[in-house]
Amino acid sequence: MAESLSTNPQRDSGPRTYGMAPLIRFTLLALYLALVLPLPVLAPQELRPLLLAALPLGLGLVLAATSEQVELTATDLRVGHPGWCRWWLRRGWQLSWCEISGLTAVATSQGGRVYYVRSATTGAAWLLPQRVEHFDDFLARFASHSGCEVSGIGRISPAWTYRLLALLCGLMLLAELLALVLIPGQAG
């Protein structure tokens, strides 16, 4: 897939930030909404206020979890969350380019592959982000800075799986909306 970003990561060596791919983020948000929006309507009357209060809290958590960012600079690779949710989701990591000793491929139970970035100084390993937007540009810049071979690396899941899940979530949301409109009074 051709991208409109620079194809020469050496020429454009400024800091670059990558968020989660929009298709993946939208699909996860739609899945959350499709699964939890009907709950207050289906719940007993005494639980509805609690569920209505929990809905935006859950949405905030899903928004925070899907807002992870990857930043590549001239000196290091950083993975973390933006300031608005960093205090809540404290995970994240940072590794200078000179510390990276290589990548380790690990097969997943679904038949895919994930890759761990190994540190030469600590021996620790961190999961290489594979759900970022502009993935090809990210990999080219990562390879350029780290010297690691990335030719066989792809996304964890093919795009069609997220498209199918997004379609199913959209159909669920539409069916839930139709049920609310066509069957008034059932929720009481």
WOZI-V543540 format. One record per backbone hydrogen bond with DSSP energy under -1.0 kcal/mol. CO is the residue of the C=O (numbers start at 1). NH is the residue of the N-H. Records with the same first field share a line. If there is no record, write none. Layout:
# WOZI-V543540
CO = NH ; NH
This chain:
# WOZI-V543540
8 = 12
16 = 72
18 = 70
19 = 133
21 = 25
22 = 26
23 = 27
24 = 28
25 = 29
26 = 30
27 = 31
28 = 32
29 = 33
30 = 34
31 = 35
32 = 36
33 = 37
36 = 39
38 = 42
39 = 43
44 = 47
47 = 51
48 = 52
49 = 53
50 = 54
51 = 55
54 = 58
55 = 59
56 = 60
57 = 61
58 = 62
59 = 63
60 = 64
61 = 65
62 = 66
64 = 67
69 = 80
70 = 18
71 = 78
72 = 16
75 = 97
76 = 73
77 = 95
78 = 71
79 = 93
80 = 69
82 = 85 ; 86
85 = 89
93 = 79
95 = 77
96 = 99
99 = 120
102 = 118
104 = 116
106 = 114
108 = 111
112 = 108
114 = 106
115 = 128
116 = 104
117 = 126
118 = 101
119 = 123
124 = 119
126 = 117
131 = 21
134 = 138
135 = 139
136 = 140
137 = 141
138 = 142
139 = 143
140 = 144
141 = 145
142 = 146
143 = 147
150 = 153
158 = 161
159 = 163
160 = 164
161 = 165
162 = 166
163 = 167
164 = 168
165 = 169
166 = 170
167 = 171
168 = 172
169 = 173
170 = 174
171 = 175
172 = 176
173 = 177
174 = 178
175 = 179
176 = 180
177 = 181
178 = 182
179 = 183
183 = 186
